């Protein structure tokens, strides 16, 4: 039905709930693309995805990636190390909150060779949103149980003494930096001065013994594996 309204190359449907690993409900990828769009994404990059952020707020409706992305998204480490591998020109998502804090996101994607969606395409898709939402809520129920079953087993505590101690504010800034927020955008998001953000960023790099966003991304992904 959606393909009759607007041409797209791929479709993927994820369920999100808090910081839990997203559950892939459906996709149209071949095996190679599934590895990039689903498996690699679920390993940790999803936490930096603008769609994940919108899903967990939540922000119901139909959203383009460009509408949700931070001001320096295309220069972010998330974009350079993961999103660029998708070779997408544009992505549009239907954000549908369901029961018990879960949100289902149906994403329609166009490859670079196809080009972005037209304004007329987006208008048609937005008009279809009430029907899409009703169908999603009818098909995917009791997702809370699926998230509970998919939750990883608790891991034994490791030696934290060898890890640098970061404050909660510093951890929040790391995620915002990797998502593609400038220092000015981070300041507005957290309600602090731009100069304060820059001081925090210098302290983070000093504590971690790093000098680049690439190293910061590596540290971030490694920290996810230890959780």
Secondary structure, 3 states (H helix, E strand, C coil): CHHHHCCCCEEEEEEECCCCCCEEEEECCCHHHHHHHHHHHHCCHHHHCHHHHHHHHCCCEEEEHHHHCCCCHHHCHHHHHCHHHHCEEEEEEEEEECHHHCEEEEEEEEECCCCCCCHHHHHHHHHCHHHHHHHHHHHCCCHHHHHHHHCCCCCCCCCHHHCCCCCHHHHHHHHHHHHCCCHHHHHHHHCCCHHHHHHHHHHHHHHHCCCCHHHHHHHHHHHHHCC
